[in-house]
Amino acid sequence: MADANASLNFFFDQSELDETRTESLVSDALSGMDDGELYLESRQSESFVFDDGSLKAASFDSSQGFGLRAVYGESTGYAHSNELSEAAIKRAASTVRAVKSGDSGTMSLAPARTNKQLYSDENPLGGVEFSRKVDLLKEIDAYARAADPRIHQVSASILGSWQAIEIIRADGHRVRDVRPLVRLNVSVVMGEGDRQESGSDGAGGRESYDFLFDEDHWQAQVKEAIRIAEVNLQSIAAPAGEMTVVLGPGWPGILLHEAIGHGLEGDFNRKKTSAFAGLLGERVANKGITIVDDGTIGARRGSLSIDDEGTPTECTTLIEDGILKGYMQDRLNARLMGQKATGNGRRQSFAHSPMPRMTNTYMLAGDKDPAEILASVEDGLYATNFGGGQVDITSGKFVFTCTEAYRVKGGKIMEPVKGATLIGSGPDVLKHVSMIGNDLALDNGVGTCGKAGQSVPAGVGQPTLKIDALTVGGTAG
């Protein structure tokens, strides 16, 4: 829960820390600073990997610790330890105070409180027995192999975690949150003659394992993985050149996340290293394009009741009808830019200092029927699934690999293609979107976002989009 008055008193009940003494230590450590906090964390995680008919790996890990941050001007002092003790916090305090120089700063006001709870505080790891988790993976393996005799290999994995955090500020302001997270991945290899192709699917969220263990749910994932493998078996070499590209709804929003979303994070814009720096209030996209970052969607993988600085998350409008309206902000960059924090201060663990990060970033729906969009394409590409990609934040230039794509000719979807890559610039793409579908969809809850060596769960989404001109790298001779 995000309420400091909640009954949960996890860190002080299970350690030698005293609440009053700890608050006093934090107050002393951050005296004269502009911002900062003590971040307490306890985490449990597990994973099961079933491959080639047997359980290949099962792991369980638990960790706890704290991170103490002091912010003075533009500088940050950070120290962390996996020892929850008064002595360790004192040592950390002496380290972070070295960031201060000159006159005392003025401590920023604490974040607003919130009573919202976007997910259960139940620990999913203890809700299902070890044997039941293994049995589910066996069922998935058997179901996939029985579905099609061309299936040569099946891999399935379950991942779960439970994280409890508490944030204590110099003024005694305290907030807590408890965050469950689960995920199921399925992949298959299908062979026909001398050719083999793979397909995969995954789903997850801030839920209990009941969400994944529902038979209709996991069977749908298996069927989707098989469908993609079968499509890839039929694929031909992808064409190359500049052409019209239609992006499908949902997971293709990962391109939006990487090529545009990171460029709208506060730190890159404060430092003027983003292609969007200094453009607030200006048109950066075609009319009809509205992009938001929304951390308040219940049980979504990227959602948080509060961010890792204690700020309640919100739905932040980044681009509205083509006009740049705002950036995603943590407390430090918001203060230095004269803006408000948007609940986007995130960190991988207590060993990391927070920075501006996305939660669930997506484009809002338009008014076009997806069938109408495809019918308008005389010769192009329809991309519905993506793998990895690379992005240059400064220029917005990207390269993305399509894992499921089709030729479109005369307004009709034709043969699937293999080896297609999309090459372009995020800011340029925004200006070449000519049709926006009415079929907004979010991804299935599998996204992980990397930045500056830190990884956090994130969500993406979009409706079907028509991009009039985009470079496609292909393999056709």
One Martini backbone bead per residue (centre of mass of N, CA, C, O) as a GRO file, in nm:
protein
  477
    1MET     BB    1   0.101   0.032   0.013
    2ALA     BB    2   0.088   0.408   0.008
    3ASP     BB    3   0.057   0.404   0.329
    4ALA     BB    4   0.220   0.487   0.625
    5ASN     BB    5  -0.036   0.371   0.813
    6ALA     BB    6  -0.003   0.099   0.767
    7SER     BB    7   0.037  -0.214   0.913
    8LEU     BB    8   0.287  -0.235   0.772
    9ASN     BB    9   0.628  -0.320   0.938
   10PHE     BB   10   0.862  -0.480   0.808
   11PHE     BB   11   1.152  -0.349   0.872
   12PHE     BB   12   1.111  -0.317   1.197
   13ASP     BB   13   1.021  -0.616   1.266
   14GLN     BB   14   1.295  -0.750   1.088
   15SER     BB   15   1.487  -0.561   1.261
   16GLU     BB   16   1.707  -0.336   1.447
   17LEU     BB   17   1.542  -0.107   1.377
   18ASP     BB   18   1.446   0.221   1.468
   19GLU     BB   19   1.222   0.448   1.387
   20THR     BB   20   1.314   0.706   1.535
   21ARG     BB   21   1.619   0.682   1.476
   22THR     BB   22   1.596   0.675   1.168
   23GLU     BB   23   1.466   0.951   1.128
   24SER     BB   24   1.703   1.106   1.256
   25LEU     BB   25   1.925   1.016   1.059
   26VAL     BB   26   1.794   1.136   0.806
   27SER     BB   27   1.776   1.429   0.899
   28ASP     BB   28   2.083   1.468   0.940
   29ALA     BB   29   2.186   1.379   0.655
   30LEU     BB   30   1.977   1.608   0.503
   31SER     BB   31   2.090   1.854   0.607
   32GLY     BB   32   2.091   2.116   0.366
   33MET     BB   33   1.932   1.993   0.148
   34ASP     BB   34   1.719   1.956  -0.142
   35ASP     BB   35   1.722   1.632  -0.126
   36GLY     BB   36   1.587   1.308  -0.027
   37GLU     BB   37   1.639   0.954   0.089
   38LEU     BB   38   1.518   0.658   0.233
   39TYR     BB   39   1.557   0.328   0.088
   40LEU     BB   40   1.359   0.048   0.140
   41GLU     BB   41   1.427  -0.313   0.070
   42SER     BB   42   1.233  -0.610  -0.025
   43ARG     BB   43   1.314  -0.925  -0.201
   44GLN     BB   44   1.146  -1.171  -0.407
   45SER     BB   45   1.252  -1.448  -0.626
   46GLU     BB   46   1.152  -1.652  -0.917
   47SER     BB   47   1.235  -1.948  -1.128
   48PHE     BB   48   1.117  -2.141  -1.420
   49VAL     BB   49   1.266  -2.393  -1.643
   50PHE     BB   50   1.129  -2.550  -1.939
   51ASP     BB   51   1.316  -2.793  -2.140
   52ASP     BB   52   1.300  -3.057  -2.335
   53GLY     BB   53   1.107  -3.215  -2.106
   54SER     BB   54   1.250  -3.043  -1.864
   55LEU     BB   55   1.383  -2.927  -1.572
   56LYS     BB   56   1.647  -2.690  -1.582
   57ALA     BB   57   1.535  -2.457  -1.375
   58ALA     BB   58   1.556  -2.339  -1.023
   59SER     BB   59   1.485  -2.033  -0.842
   60PHE     BB   60   1.587  -1.844  -0.541
   61ASP     BB   61   1.553  -1.500  -0.415
   62SER     BB   62   1.692  -1.280  -0.161
   63SER     BB   63   1.657  -0.927  -0.058
   64GLN     BB   64   1.818  -0.650   0.124
   65GLY     BB   65   1.797  -0.285   0.177
   66PHE     BB   66   1.966   0.035   0.120
   67GLY     BB   67   1.916   0.383   0.014
   68LEU     BB   68   2.108   0.689   0.025
   69ARG     BB   69   1.999   1.023  -0.057
   70ALA     BB   70   2.169   1.324  -0.176
   71VAL     BB   71   2.062   1.658  -0.276
   72TYR     BB   72   2.271   1.912  -0.448
   73GLY     BB   73   2.148   2.055  -0.679
   74GLU     BB   74   2.298   1.853  -0.932
   75SER     BB   75   2.390   1.672  -0.702
   76THR     BB   76   2.468   1.322  -0.605
   77GLY     BB   77   2.440   1.122  -0.317
   78TYR     BB   78   2.527   0.762  -0.289
   79ALA     BB   79   2.422   0.493  -0.067
   80HIS     BB   80   2.467   0.135   0.005
   81SER     BB   81   2.304  -0.161   0.166
   82ASN     BB   82   2.246  -0.503   0.303
   83GLU     BB   83   2.243  -0.351   0.585
   84LEU     BB   84   2.007  -0.331   0.851
   85SER     BB   85   2.146  -0.056   1.014
   86GLU     BB   86   2.260   0.204   1.194
   87ALA     BB   87   2.559   0.189   1.110
   88ALA     BB   88   2.511   0.187   0.800
   89ILE     BB   89   2.364   0.460   0.785
   90LYS     BB   90   2.595   0.631   0.897
   91ARG     BB   91   2.798   0.566   0.675
   92ALA     BB   92   2.623   0.676   0.445
   93ALA     BB   93   2.596   0.967   0.547
   94SER     BB   94   2.901   1.044   0.525
   95THR     BB   95   2.901   1.011   0.215
   96VAL     BB   96   2.659   1.195   0.106
   97ARG     BB   97   2.756   1.472   0.239
   98ALA     BB   98   2.987   1.533   0.024
   99VAL     BB   99   2.793   1.690  -0.184
  100LYS     BB  100   2.823   1.932  -0.007
  101SER     BB  101   2.830   2.292  -0.078
  102GLY     BB  102   2.811   2.553   0.094
  103ASP     BB  103   2.521   2.648   0.128
  104SER     BB  104   2.222   2.583   0.223
  105GLY     BB  105   1.952   2.423   0.145
  106THR     BB  106   1.612   2.354   0.028
  107MET     BB  107   1.380   2.145   0.106
  108SER     BB  108   1.174   1.976  -0.056
  109LEU     BB  109   0.875   1.890  -0.088
  110ALA     BB  110   0.675   1.654  -0.031
  111PRO     BB  111   0.490   1.432  -0.146
  112ALA     BB  112   0.202   1.333  -0.211
  113ARG     BB  113  -0.058   1.158  -0.107
  114THR     BB  114  -0.193   0.814  -0.124
  115ASN     BB  115  -0.470   0.556  -0.148
  116LYS     BB  116  -0.388   0.404  -0.377
  117GLN     BB  117  -0.441   0.063  -0.526
  118LEU     BB  118  -0.324  -0.131  -0.811
  119TYR     BB  119  -0.255  -0.378  -0.614
  120SER     BB  120  -0.171  -0.642  -0.455
  121ASP     BB  121   0.009  -0.756  -0.148
  122GLU     BB  122   0.042  -1.029  -0.242
  123ASN     BB  123   0.239  -1.317  -0.236
  124PRO     BB  124   0.289  -1.525  -0.508
  125LEU     BB  125   0.506  -1.741  -0.416
  126GLY     BB  126   0.315  -1.877  -0.175
  127GLY     BB  127   0.035  -1.961  -0.338
  128VAL     BB  128   0.217  -2.189  -0.484
  129GLU     BB  129   0.335  -2.480  -0.533
  130PHE     BB  130   0.605  -2.617  -0.667
  131SER     BB  131   0.462  -2.858  -0.815
  132ARG     BB  132   0.254  -2.683  -0.970
  133LYS     BB  133   0.455  -2.530  -1.146
  134VAL     BB  134   0.572  -2.777  -1.286
  135ASP     BB  135   0.305  -2.892  -1.396
  136LEU     BB  136   0.242  -2.658  -1.585
  137LEU     BB  137   0.490  -2.692  -1.769
  138LYS     BB  138   0.411  -2.977  -1.857
  139GLU     BB  139   0.141  -2.903  -1.984
  140ILE     BB  140   0.253  -2.713  -2.196
  141ASP     BB  141   0.432  -2.914  -2.340
  142ALA     BB  142   0.208  -3.121  -2.415
  143TYR     BB  143   0.015  -2.930  -2.563
  144ALA     BB  144   0.208  -2.837  -2.788
  145ARG     BB  145   0.284  -3.121  -2.906
  146ALA     BB  146  -0.023  -3.201  -2.967
  147ALA     BB  147  -0.099  -2.964  -3.172
  148ASP     BB  148   0.182  -3.036  -3.343
  149PRO     BB  149   0.404  -3.244  -3.515
  150ARG     BB  150   0.619  -2.998  -3.582
  151ILE     BB  151   0.705  -2.996  -3.294
  152HIS     BB  152   1.040  -2.997  -3.146
  153GLN     BB  153   1.018  -2.750  -2.934
  154VAL     BB  154   0.987  -2.658  -2.577
  155SER     BB  155   0.946  -2.349  -2.392
  156ALA     BB  156   0.915  -2.264  -2.037
  157SER     BB  157   0.828  -1.987  -1.807
  158ILE     BB  158   0.853  -1.873  -1.463
  159LEU     BB  159   0.790  -1.551  -1.304
  160GLY     BB  160   0.855  -1.411  -0.970
  161SER     BB  161   0.763  -1.129  -0.749
  162TRP     BB  162   0.846  -0.947  -0.434
  163GLN     BB  163   0.798  -0.602  -0.322
  164ALA     BB  164   0.926  -0.398  -0.056
  165ILE     BB  165   0.872  -0.052   0.041
  166GLU     BB  166   1.045   0.235   0.195
  167ILE     BB  167   1.006   0.594   0.255
  168ILE     BB  168   1.235   0.838   0.402
  169ARG     BB  169   1.232   1.160   0.515
  170ALA     BB  170   1.348   1.437   0.682
  171ASP     BB  171   1.032   1.510   0.782
  172GLY     BB  172   0.897   1.201   0.815
  173HIS     BB  173   0.809   1.116   0.555
  174ARG     BB  174   0.599   0.822   0.475
  175VAL     BB  175   0.618   0.540   0.245
  176ARG     BB  176   0.443   0.256   0.089
  177ASP     BB  177   0.507  -0.060  -0.094
  178VAL     BB  178   0.354  -0.344  -0.272
  179ARG     BB  179   0.500  -0.572  -0.533
  180PRO     BB  180   0.379  -0.762  -0.768
  181LEU     BB  181   0.516  -1.022  -1.011
  182VAL     BB  182   0.430  -1.179  -1.325
  183ARG     BB  183   0.540  -1.453  -1.564
  184LEU     BB  184   0.482  -1.598  -1.897
  185ASN     BB  185   0.668  -1.819  -2.115
  186VAL     BB  186   0.651  -1.913  -2.472
  187SER     BB  187   0.826  -2.156  -2.683
  188VAL     BB  188   0.879  -2.262  -3.028
  189VAL     BB  189   0.973  -2.532  -3.256
  190MET     BB  190   0.932  -2.556  -3.610
  191GLY     BB  191   0.918  -2.825  -3.857
  192GLU     BB  192   0.992  -2.843  -4.227
  193GLY     BB  193   1.200  -3.032  -4.324
  194ASP     BB  194   1.483  -2.815  -4.331
  195ARG     BB  195   1.292  -2.624  -4.169
  196GLN     BB  196   1.319  -2.376  -3.898
  197GLU     BB  197   1.095  -2.224  -3.655
  198SER     BB  198   0.988  -1.963  -3.439
  199GLY     BB  199   0.779  -1.905  -3.137
  200SER     BB  200   0.626  -1.648  -2.921
  201ASP     BB  201   0.497  -1.589  -2.579
  202GLY     BB  202   0.356  -1.347  -2.338
  203ALA     BB  203   0.267  -1.286  -1.980
  204GLY     BB  204   0.160  -1.024  -1.738
  205GLY     BB  205   0.178  -0.887  -1.392
  206ARG     BB  206   0.021  -0.745  -1.099
  207GLU     BB  207  -0.014  -1.059  -0.980
  208SER     BB  208  -0.113  -1.359  -0.942
  209TYR     BB  209  -0.088  -1.689  -1.046
  210ASP     BB  210  -0.385  -1.723  -1.137
  211PHE     BB  211  -0.352  -1.570  -1.404
  212LEU     BB  212  -0.159  -1.799  -1.538
  213PHE     BB  213  -0.322  -2.078  -1.454
  214ASP     BB  214  -0.525  -2.031  -1.649
  215GLU     BB  215  -0.612  -2.226  -1.904
  216ASP     BB  216  -0.700  -2.021  -2.122
  217HIS     BB  217  -0.446  -1.852  -2.105
  218TRP     BB  218  -0.207  -2.054  -2.165
  219GLN     BB  219  -0.327  -2.170  -2.426
  220ALA     BB  220  -0.319  -1.904  -2.585
  221GLN     BB  221  -0.010  -1.879  -2.580
  222VAL     BB  222   0.056  -2.137  -2.730
  223LYS     BB  223  -0.104  -2.075  -2.989
  224GLU     BB  224   0.057  -1.820  -3.060
  225ALA     BB  225   0.336  -1.947  -3.088
  226ILE     BB  226   0.252  -2.141  -3.315
  227ARG     BB  227   0.151  -1.934  -3.519
  228ILE     BB  228   0.421  -1.787  -3.558
  229ALA     BB  229   0.584  -2.031  -3.655
  230GLU     BB  230   0.406  -2.087  -3.904
  231VAL     BB  231   0.448  -1.818  -4.041
  232ASN     BB  232   0.763  -1.845  -4.064
  233LEU     BB  233   0.756  -2.098  -4.251
  234GLN     BB  234   0.611  -1.910  -4.490
  235SER     BB  235   0.835  -1.725  -4.532
  236ILE     BB  236   0.997  -1.460  -4.697
  237ALA     BB  237   1.189  -1.245  -4.823
  238ALA     BB  238   1.253  -0.929  -4.759
  239PRO     BB  239   1.221  -0.627  -4.849
  240ALA     BB  240   1.361  -0.317  -4.984
  241GLY     BB  241   1.307   0.013  -4.876
  242GLU     BB  242   1.096   0.264  -4.935
  243MET     BB  243   0.782   0.259  -4.747
  244THR     BB  244   0.488   0.158  -4.649
  245VAL     BB  245   0.388   0.138  -4.296
  246VAL     BB  246   0.223  -0.096  -4.085
  247LEU     BB  247   0.124  -0.093  -3.750
  248GLY     BB  248   0.033  -0.271  -3.507
  249PRO     BB  249  -0.110  -0.344  -3.221
  250GLY     BB  250   0.056  -0.292  -2.917
  251TRP     BB  251   0.373  -0.409  -2.912
  252PRO     BB  252   0.475  -0.200  -3.135
  253GLY     BB  253   0.512   0.023  -2.906
  254ILE     BB  254   0.821  -0.023  -2.867
  255LEU     BB  255   0.905   0.189  -3.072
  256LEU     BB  256   0.787   0.428  -2.919
  257HIS     BB  257   0.945   0.389  -2.659
  258GLU     BB  258   1.236   0.414  -2.784
  259ALA     BB  259   1.219   0.652  -3.012
  260ILE     BB  260   1.042   0.854  -2.803
  261GLY     BB  261   1.020   0.814  -2.494
  262HIS     BB  262   1.316   0.869  -2.404
  263GLY     BB  263   1.308   1.166  -2.530
  264LEU     BB  264   1.081   1.240  -2.278
  265GLU     BB  265   1.289   1.254  -2.063
  266GLY     BB  266   1.409   1.482  -1.845
  267ASP     BB  267   1.724   1.452  -1.853
  268PHE     BB  268   1.766   1.482  -2.164
  269ASN     BB  269   1.635   1.775  -2.169
  270ARG     BB  270   1.807   1.925  -1.963
  271LYS     BB  271   2.081   1.837  -2.131
  272LYS     BB  272   2.018   1.847  -2.445
  273THR     BB  273   2.008   1.521  -2.574
  274SER     BB  274   1.739   1.561  -2.714
  275ALA     BB  275   1.528   1.592  -2.989
  276PHE     BB  276   1.307   1.752  -2.776
  277ALA     BB  277   1.461   1.985  -2.690
  278GLY     BB  278   1.290   2.294  -2.654
  279LEU     BB  279   0.969   2.200  -2.766
  280LEU     BB  280   0.766   2.320  -2.598
  281GLY     BB  281   0.460   2.384  -2.774
  282GLU     BB  282   0.536   2.225  -3.021
  283ARG     BB  283   0.537   2.073  -3.323
  284VAL     BB  284   0.612   1.698  -3.351
  285ALA     BB  285   0.333   1.613  -3.486
  286ASN     BB  286   0.070   1.503  -3.608
  287LYS     BB  287  -0.237   1.515  -3.617
  288GLY     BB  288  -0.384   1.295  -3.361
  289ILE     BB  289  -0.132   1.277  -3.177
  290THR     BB  290  -0.136   1.091  -2.865
  291ILE     BB  291   0.083   1.080  -2.576
  292VAL     BB  292   0.128   0.861  -2.291
  293ASP     BB  293   0.196   0.825  -1.933
  294ASP     BB  294   0.067   0.539  -1.735
  295GLY     BB  295   0.080   0.437  -1.383
  296THR     BB  296  -0.260   0.374  -1.312
  297ILE     BB  297  -0.296   0.085  -1.414
  298GLY     BB  298  -0.431  -0.189  -1.318
  299ALA     BB  299  -0.191  -0.453  -1.291
  300ARG     BB  300   0.032  -0.346  -1.448
  301ARG     BB  301   0.362  -0.381  -1.512
  302GLY     BB  302   0.422  -0.048  -1.516
  303SER     BB  303   0.285  -0.005  -1.252
  304LEU     BB  304   0.238   0.248  -0.978
  305SER     BB  305   0.145   0.392  -0.692
  306ILE     BB  306   0.449   0.458  -0.650
  307ASP     BB  307   0.738   0.570  -0.675
  308ASP     BB  308   1.095   0.569  -0.584
  309GLU     BB  309   1.016   0.866  -0.422
  310GLY     BB  310   0.683   0.878  -0.349
  311THR     BB  311   0.534   0.948  -0.607
  312PRO     BB  312   0.256   0.964  -0.757
  313THR     BB  313   0.116   0.846  -1.011
  314GLU     BB  314   0.030   0.921  -1.363
  315CYS     BB  315  -0.124   1.085  -1.636
  316THR     BB  316   0.097   1.183  -1.890
  317THR     BB  317   0.110   1.432  -2.120
  318LEU     BB  318   0.322   1.462  -2.400
  319ILE     BB  319   0.130   1.440  -2.659
  320GLU     BB  320  -0.105   1.674  -2.822
  321ASP     BB  321  -0.207   1.681  -3.126
  322GLY     BB  322   0.127   1.715  -3.184
  323ILE     BB  323   0.193   1.856  -2.908
  324LEU     BB  324   0.429   1.944  -2.684
  325LYS     BB  325   0.363   1.913  -2.320
  326GLY     BB  326   0.577   1.696  -2.191
  327TYR     BB  327   0.755   1.531  -1.929
  328MET     BB  328   0.931   1.291  -1.763
  329GLN     BB  329   0.955   1.306  -1.395
  330ASP     BB  330   1.157   1.363  -1.153
  331ARG     BB  331   1.266   1.551  -0.895
  332LEU     BB  332   1.531   1.673  -0.992
  333ASN     BB  333   1.452   1.764  -1.285
  334ALA     BB  334   1.203   1.926  -1.208
  335ARG     BB  335   1.344   2.139  -1.033
  336LEU     BB  336   1.556   2.237  -1.254
  337MET     BB  337   1.298   2.300  -1.467
  338GLY     BB  338   1.033   2.406  -1.319
  339GLN     BB  339   0.873   2.143  -1.250
  340LYS     BB  340   0.682   1.857  -1.210
  341ALA     BB  341   0.640   1.572  -1.074
  342THR     BB  342   0.518   1.246  -1.237
  343GLY     BB  343   0.609   0.954  -1.125
  344ASN     BB  344   0.920   0.871  -1.279
  345GLY     BB  345   1.086   0.762  -1.036
  346ARG     BB  346   1.333   0.509  -1.094
  347ARG     BB  347   1.448   0.179  -0.975
  348GLN     BB  348   1.585  -0.133  -0.953
  349SER     BB  349   1.717  -0.072  -0.661
  350PHE     BB  350   1.884   0.006  -0.370
  351ALA     BB  351   2.159   0.025  -0.559
  352HIS     BB  352   1.988   0.267  -0.695
  353SER     BB  353   1.936   0.553  -0.849
  354PRO     BB  354   1.711   0.761  -0.952
  355MET     BB  355   1.513   0.807  -1.259
  356PRO     BB  356   1.376   0.876  -1.550
  357ARG     BB  357   1.083   0.673  -1.628
  358MET     BB  358   0.882   0.459  -1.760
  359THR     BB  359   0.577   0.287  -1.770
  360ASN     BB  360   0.299   0.341  -1.956
  361THR     BB  361   0.340   0.373  -2.308
  362TYR     BB  362   0.105   0.549  -2.529
  363MET     BB  363  -0.120   0.563  -2.795
  364LEU     BB  364  -0.396   0.692  -2.895
  365ALA     BB  365  -0.678   0.665  -3.045
  366GLY     BB  366  -0.853   0.680  -3.331
  367ASP     BB  367  -1.091   0.664  -3.633
  368LYS     BB  368  -0.978   0.406  -3.775
  369ASP     BB  369  -1.009   0.136  -3.956
  370PRO     BB  370  -0.786  -0.111  -4.005
  371ALA     BB  371  -0.895  -0.198  -4.284
  372GLU     BB  372  -0.870   0.085  -4.411
  373ILE     BB  373  -0.566   0.111  -4.383
  374LEU     BB  374  -0.481  -0.135  -4.553
  375ALA     BB  375  -0.648  -0.054  -4.815
  376SER     BB  376  -0.447   0.209  -4.865
  377VAL     BB  377  -0.225   0.002  -4.949
  378GLU     BB  378  -0.041  -0.073  -5.230
  379ASP     BB  379   0.277  -0.083  -5.115
  380GLY     BB  380   0.399  -0.284  -4.835
  381LEU     BB  381   0.409  -0.305  -4.472
  382TYR     BB  382   0.316  -0.544  -4.205
  383ALA     BB  383   0.372  -0.489  -3.857
  384THR     BB  384   0.317  -0.702  -3.547
  385ASN     BB  385   0.626  -0.769  -3.458
  386PHE     BB  386   0.898  -0.749  -3.215
  387GLY     BB  387   1.221  -0.717  -3.126
  388GLY     BB  388   1.496  -0.580  -3.143
  389GLY     BB  389   1.688  -0.266  -3.073
  390GLN     BB  390   1.813   0.065  -3.177
  391VAL     BB  391   1.898   0.383  -3.006
  392ASP     BB  392   1.930   0.739  -3.053
  393ILE     BB  393   1.849   0.993  -2.851
  394THR     BB  394   1.959   1.251  -2.990
  395SER     BB  395   1.821   1.173  -3.286
  396GLY     BB  396   1.613   0.907  -3.293
  397LYS     BB  397   1.751   0.677  -3.414
  398PHE     BB  398   1.654   0.354  -3.568
  399VAL     BB  399   1.656  -0.017  -3.516
  400PHE     BB  400   1.421  -0.276  -3.617
  401THR     BB  401   1.297  -0.601  -3.559
  402CYS     BB  402   1.099  -0.823  -3.728
  403THR     BB  403   0.892  -1.115  -3.628
  404GLU     BB  404   0.622  -0.996  -3.779
  405ALA     BB  405   0.547  -0.991  -4.134
  406TYR     BB  406   0.393  -0.825  -4.429
  407ARG     BB  407   0.280  -0.800  -4.728
  408VAL     BB  408   0.136  -0.524  -4.922
  409LYS     BB  409  -0.122  -0.549  -5.184
  410GLY     BB  410  -0.383  -0.381  -5.284
  411GLY     BB  411  -0.487  -0.387  -4.968
  412LYS     BB  412  -0.345  -0.673  -4.910
  413ILE     BB  413  -0.257  -0.944  -4.737
  414MET     BB  414   0.019  -1.135  -4.769
  415GLU     BB  415   0.305  -1.258  -4.734
  416PRO     BB  416   0.532  -1.351  -4.529
  417VAL     BB  417   0.826  -1.208  -4.369
  418LYS     BB  418   1.188  -1.219  -4.349
  419GLY     BB  419   1.421  -0.983  -4.215
  420ALA     BB  420   1.293  -0.725  -4.115
  421THR     BB  421   1.374  -0.373  -4.101
  422LEU     BB  422   1.352  -0.068  -3.918
  423ILE     BB  423   1.440   0.263  -4.045
  424GLY     BB  424   1.485   0.565  -3.839
  425SER     BB  425   1.298   0.843  -3.692
  426GLY     BB  426   1.102   0.940  -3.448
  427PRO     BB  427   1.029   1.236  -3.534
  428ASP     BB  428   0.964   1.154  -3.830
  429VAL     BB  429   0.738   0.951  -3.784
  430LEU     BB  430   0.534   1.155  -3.655
  431LYS     BB  431   0.517   1.308  -3.953
  432HIS     BB  432   0.412   1.016  -4.114
  433VAL     BB  433   0.142   0.992  -3.981
  434SER     BB  434  -0.189   0.934  -4.143
  435MET     BB  435  -0.309   0.683  -3.965
  436ILE     BB  436  -0.549   0.603  -3.695
  437GLY     BB  437  -0.663   0.372  -3.504
  438ASN     BB  438  -0.943   0.219  -3.299
  439ASP     BB  439  -0.727  -0.026  -3.162
  440LEU     BB  440  -0.627  -0.002  -2.887
  441ALA     BB  441  -0.332  -0.163  -2.736
  442LEU     BB  442  -0.179  -0.353  -2.504
  443ASP     BB  443   0.038  -0.531  -2.381
  444ASN     BB  444   0.092  -0.851  -2.205
  445GLY     BB  445   0.335  -0.814  -1.990
  446VAL     BB  446   0.684  -0.807  -2.094
  447GLY     BB  447   0.829  -0.548  -2.034
  448THR     BB  448   1.174  -0.419  -2.056
  449CYS     BB  449   1.373  -0.150  -1.930
  450GLY     BB  450   1.665   0.020  -2.043
  451LYS     BB  451   1.896   0.230  -1.832
  452ALA     BB  452   2.197   0.288  -1.723
  453GLY     BB  453   2.195  -0.032  -1.622
  454GLN     BB  454   1.881  -0.035  -1.583
  455SER     BB  455   1.596  -0.242  -1.487
  456VAL     BB  456   1.243  -0.221  -1.578
  457PRO     BB  457   0.919  -0.243  -1.577
  458ALA     BB  458   0.704  -0.221  -1.878
  459GLY     BB  459   0.473  -0.046  -2.095
  460VAL     BB  460   0.285  -0.081  -2.405
  461GLY     BB  461   0.118   0.105  -2.687
  462GLN     BB  462  -0.124   0.086  -2.969
  463PRO     BB  463  -0.244   0.149  -3.262
  464THR     BB  464  -0.297   0.144  -3.570
  465LEU     BB  465  -0.042   0.242  -3.818
  466LYS     BB  466   0.037   0.486  -4.069
  467ILE     BB  467   0.338   0.501  -4.262
  468ASP     BB  468   0.434   0.653  -4.549
  469ALA     BB  469   0.761   0.663  -4.467
  470LEU     BB  470   0.997   0.383  -4.461
  471THR     BB  471   1.276   0.208  -4.390
  472VAL     BB  472   1.355  -0.113  -4.534
  473GLY     BB  473   1.525  -0.393  -4.428
  474GLY     BB  474   1.635  -0.665  -4.627
  475THR     BB  475   1.685  -1.007  -4.804
  476ALA     BB  476   1.624  -0.953  -5.084
  477GLY     BB  477   1.767  -0.979  -5.415
   0.00000   0.00000   0.00000
